[in-house]
Amino acid sequence: MKFATFGRGGVHPDDRKGLSKDKKIEKLPFPDELIVSMSQHLGAPATPLKKKGDRVERGEVIGSASSYVSSPVHSPADGVVVDVRKVRVPSGAVADALVIKCDETQSDGFKEEFDWKKESPESLLETVKSLGIVGMGGATFPTAVKLSIPMGKKVDALIINGVECEPYLTSDYRLMMERPEEILEGIMAASRIISTSNIIIGIEANKMDAVELLSSLSEKKGYPIKVQPLKMKYPQGDEKQLIKAILNREVPSGKLPLDVGAVVCNIGTTYAIYEAVKFHKPLIERVCTVSGESVNEPKNVFAPIGTKFSDLIAYAGGAKDDLVSLIAGGPMMGFAVADPDTPMVKGSGGVLMLPKMLDDVSFPCVLCGKCVEHCPMGLMPNRMFRNIKYGNYQAAMDLGLMDCKECGCCAYTCPSHLPLVQGFKLGKKLGRMKK
């Protein structure tokens, strides 16, 4: 069996997946309160449709999409809106949110099945759009926008991202192992929307049981789906690196996968598409890995969107005394969170509790070149960081700053522990402002 990968740069951190890999998905009981942000997706935040005192029903639209690149937000529970306020979401941004006090008894709902195979691609696309499906690998780009192929563009490959290369995270792996038929059906619905039968699922070699399960099941059902095993290499889950590994196509600077004839969807997204087209269920809950050396009982939890991190942590047995860092997402590209009551959003694939692992002290650059060697985008992180440090933002932009994926390979390999990714985030923001 041939194991593919991308060629340039990358690193291979300890995957730490053993903490939760064998933990089957558990359904979180509805918490007393949910904090549902209107900024659940990349693009313009949704416009709140409810006010304090209003009743809401599970699955009801409570926030309308405010632009083309936007997505509606639905209530994850039956309850009452007890507050409308600004909250800080896991990325650190501030957004409007509805605080919902959940009813003690929740309706089951979404039991009726629909035959999506009889629907047109346009109808299926509208279902995905109206039910608020977004990319669930972390980027949260509205899926309906991704699956809308512009005039003049042609897609000849649908790539399904089952890589999950971030350490600790196992939510996609557990979905593949526990919901394989549903995932494959969601993939076929997505392929119908974009009218392609060239479908490849990319899965890394540390999940060979998922490779074998999806391969055999796809063959049994007669689906035109190939499962491609990949070498373990971070950040292979990035769209550009995954397309290079599977199709050997290079996405040019400033271009999208569409420009090389590909669409990439995450495993979690295909499961959400399945629930949308099969049961007309909006994206109101998802699987989230709760893990790390500083949590008592690592778990994979199916939880309502808007669940506070503190409720997830409590369900996982609470934090240990050595807890130092609370991370939303994975350790490479995730965000440090100060408030344990930060709400989970559609892109929340993991909540990590970690002890102190590295010395926080950084030293001057020693010009070792490791950051250049391991950058998967072929950039010069050392020179970009130096320009940003001295306020030369345009010089950093000229070196390709906007092509930086903020994957953290440079910081991971830096012997001086320089805050490279933080510098690049700042440089991008200030560079745009200067323009």
N, C-alpha and C positions, 0 to 999 in steps of 0.2 A: 504494500500500500504506500503510495507516494504522499509525503507530507510537504505541503507547499508553505511558502512564507514570502514576505517582502524582502528586498535586498539590503537597503541602506539603513544604517543606524539601528536603534532599538536597544532594549536591555532585557534582562531576564531576572526580575526580582522573585524572591521566594513567594509562592502564590498564597500561602497561609489559608488555603481553602478547606483544609482538613477540619477546621473548627466547626464548620456548618454544612459541609458537603453532604453528609449522610443524614442531615436533619430534614425530615419530611415537612412539607408546607403545613402550617397550622393556621386556622382561621381565628383572627383576633376577635374576641367579643367586643361589641360596640362600646366605645368609651362614653363617659358622661357628656363629653364636649368635643366638638370638632372645630378646627379653625381652617376654613376653606378660602385659600388665596385666589384672587382674580388673575394672578400672574402665574399660571400653571404651565406655560408654554413659551417657546421662543416667539418673539413678535409682540404686537400690541396687547396689553392686558385686556381681559374681558370687562365689560361694563356691568356692574351689579344691577340685578333686577329686583332685589328684595331689600326691605328695610327692617329695622329693629321691630320686633313684635310679630312679624309675618311667620305663618306656618310654611314649612317646606315638606315635600314628599321625596322619598328616595328615587333618584333618577330624574327629578324635575330640573329644568334649566333655571339656574340662578344667576348666571352671568352670560351675556351675549357677546359673540365675537365682534370686535370693534374695527377690524380691517381685514384685508385679504389674508395677510399672515397673522392670524390670530385663531383662537379656538374657543368654543363655548365651554362653560363650566357647569356641572350638574351637582345636585345635592347628593352626598354619599349616604344620607340617612333621613328618616322621618324625624321631624323635630320642629323647634322654634328658633328663629333668629333672635339671639339675646343681645347681640352687639354687632356693629359695623365699625371696623377700625383699621388703622394701618398696622401691618405686621412685617417683621423681617423674615423673608423666606430663606431656605438653606443656602442659596447662592450669595446671600448678604444684601440683596436688593430689598427695597421696601415697597409693599403693595397693599392695596385695599383687600380686606378679607371679611367674610361673614363668619361670625361665631355662632355655631348651631348647638343648642342643647338637645341631645338625642332623646327620643322617646324610649321608655323602658322596653317596649315591645316594638320590633321592627317588622315591616312587611317583607315577605319573601320576594315576590315579584320576579319578572324576567324568566318565567317558566315556559311561555309559549314559544314554539319553534317556528322558524320561517325558512322557506326553501329559497335560499339566496341564489341557487344555480339557475333559477328561472328569471332572475332579474338582469337588467342590462348593466354594463359596466358603469354607465352614468348614474344609474340608480344606486348601485353599490357605493360609488364614490360619494354621493350625497349622504348616504347613511353613515359612512366613516366621518364625514365632515360634521354632520349635525350632532353626532354622539361624542364629539370632543376627543377623538383618538389622536394622540401625539406620539412622537418617538420616545420610547421608554428606556433607551440606553443612557439617558442623561441629557441629551441635547434638546429634547422636547419640541422638535420642529413639527408643526402641524402635519399630520400624515396625509390628509387630503391634498394639501399643497404639493407634497412630495410625489404623490401618485397622479397629479394632474400634469400630463405630458404636453408641453407647449407645441403649437404649430411649428413645423420645421424640425422638431427633435424626434429621434427614433430610439427606442429602448430595445435592446436585444438580450438583456440579462437582468434577472432579478436575483440579487444576492441577499441571503438571510444571515444576519450577524448573530451567530451563536458562540462567539469567541469568549466574551466575558473575561478579558485578560487582566482586569484590575484585581490585585490581591484581595483576599477575604470574600469577595462577593460570589454568591452561589444561587441567586434567585433565578436567573435564566437556566442554569443547569437543572435545578429542581423542576422548573416548568417542563423542560425537555423530557425529564425522566418520568414525571407524573401526569403530564397532559400532552403526550406526543400526538395523539390523533387530532386533538383540537388545534394544536399548532400547525400541523400539516394542512388542515382544512382552512385555517386562516391564511396560510401561504397561498393556497390555490385561489382563494377569494382575491387576494392582492394581485396575483398573476392575471386573473380575469380582468381586473380594472385596467391594468397597463398593457394587456394583450401580448403577453410573452409566455412561451413555454420553456424557455431556457432558465431554469431555476437551480441555484446552487446554495446549499447551506454550508457555511464555514464554521468549523468547530475545532478548538485546539486539542492537542494530543493528551492533555490531562483529563479529558472527558470522552475517552474512547467508548465507554459504555453508551453514551448518548449518540455517538457516531453510528454504532452498530444498531441501536434501537431505531433511530429515525431512518436509517438506510433500509433495514428489513421491512419496516412498516410501510415505507413509501413504495417499495417494490411490490409488496403484497397488495396494496391498494391501486397499483397501476399509475401512480403519479409520476410526472416527468421531472422528478426532483433528484438531483445528485447531492450527496453529502461529501464534502471535501475536508479531510482531516488536515490540520495545520500544525506546523511546529509551534512550540510555546515561545512566544516572543512578544514583548510589550513595545509599542501600542498597536498590536495587530487588529484590535477592535475599532480603530479609527477607520472611517470610510475609505480614505485614500490608500491607506496601507492594505486594507482588506481587498480592495479592487486590484491592487498591484499583485497581491499574493494569489488571488483566484483567477483573474483574467489576464494578468501581466500587462495591464494598461495603466498608464501614468496620467493622473488627473492634473492638468496644467495649473500653474499659479493663478489664483483668482477665478478658477472654473469650478463647476460642480460635477458630480458623478454623471448627471444627465449628458454632459458634454462628451463623455466617452461611452455613451449608450448603456449606462447602468443605473439601477435604482437599488438602494440598500435599505433594508428594514431590519430592526432588532427582533429577537425572539419574543420578548415581552410584548412588542407592538403587534406581532402576528397573532398572539393570543387575544389581545384586545380587539383586533379586527374580527377574529372568530366570534367573540361574544357579541360584537356589534351586529354583524350580518346574520348570525344564527338566532339570537334572542332579542335583538334591538336594545342591547344593554349598553348604556354609556360608560365611559371610563371613570368609574367612581371608586375603584379599589385596585390594589396591585400587590404583587409579592415584593417584600423588602427583606433583605438579609440583615439581621441584627447580630453582630459578631465583634471579634476583637479579644485580645488577652485580658481585658479588664471588664468583661461581662460574665456573669455567673453561668448562664445557660444560652449559648449561641443558638439562634433559631432562624428559620425562614418563615416569615409571617405574611399571610394574606390580610391586608389591613385597609380600612377605608381611607381615601384621600382626605387629608386634614387632620389625621391622627397626630397628636403631639409626640415628639421623640421620647418624652418622659414616660408616656404610656407604653410605648414599644419596649423601652428599657425595663420598666416594671414587669412586663409580661415575660421578659427574658431573664427574670430572676434578679434584676437590679445590677448595679455596677459594683465592682470591687473597690477596695480602699486605695489601690494604686492608680486609679483612673486619673489621667492627665489631659488627654485629648478626646473630644467628642467630634467625630467627623461625619459630615453628610456626604455619602457616596464612598468612593474608594480612596485609599491613601495617596494615590498618585495624582488624581485630578479632582479629588473631593474638596470640600470646604470645611474649615474649622468652625464650629458652632459654639457660641458662648452661652446661649439660652437653651436649656433642655426642653422648654416648651415650644421650641420652633416646630411648625407644622410640616408634616410630610406632604410632598407635592407629587404630581404625576411622574416626575423624573427621579423620584427617590428610590434608587435600587438598593441602597444600603445605609445603615447607621452603625458606625464603628466606635468602639470604646477602647482606647489604647493607652498603655502606660508610657512613661517617658522612654524613648528609644534612642534619641540622638542628642548630642550636645547642641544647644541653641547658638553657641558662639560661632561666628563666621570669621574668615581670614581673607586677606587680599588674594586676588587671583594669582595662581602660580604659573599660568600659561601652559598647562599640561596638555590642553587640546582634547581632553576626554569629552567635553560637552559637544565639540564639533564632531568627533568620531561617532557619537551615539545619537546625534540628532536625526530622526527619521525623515525630516524635511530638507536635509542638506544645508542647514543654515549655520551661521557662526554666532552661537549664543554669547560667547565671551565678548566679542566686539559690540554686539547689540546692547548687552548689559552695561558695558562701559560708557557707551554713548548716552544711554538713558540716565545713568548715574550723574553725568555732567550736563544733563538738560539738552543734549543734542538729539531731540526726538526725530527730526526729519532724517538725520543720518541713520538712525536705527531703522526707520521705515524703509529707507533706500536699501538696507541690507536684508530686507524681506521680513520685517517684524510681523506684518499682517498675515504671513503664511505660517507663523508659529501656531501650533495646535495646543500649546500649554499642557503637553503630555507629562512633563516632569522628568524626562530621560536625562536632561542636562543636569538638573538639580540632584537627581539620584546618584549620578556619577561624579559630582563635583567634590574633590577632596577638601576644598575650602569652605564647604557648606554655604555657598552664596545663595541668597534668596532670588534665584534667577527667574522663576515663574512669576513671583510677585512683581518683580521688576518689569517683566514683559506685559503683564496686565496693566500696570500703571503707564508704561510707555505707549501702549495702544490707545488708552483713554486720553492721555495728554497729547499724543500725536494727532489724534482726530480733532481735538479742540484747537490745536494750533492752526490746522488747515481751515 
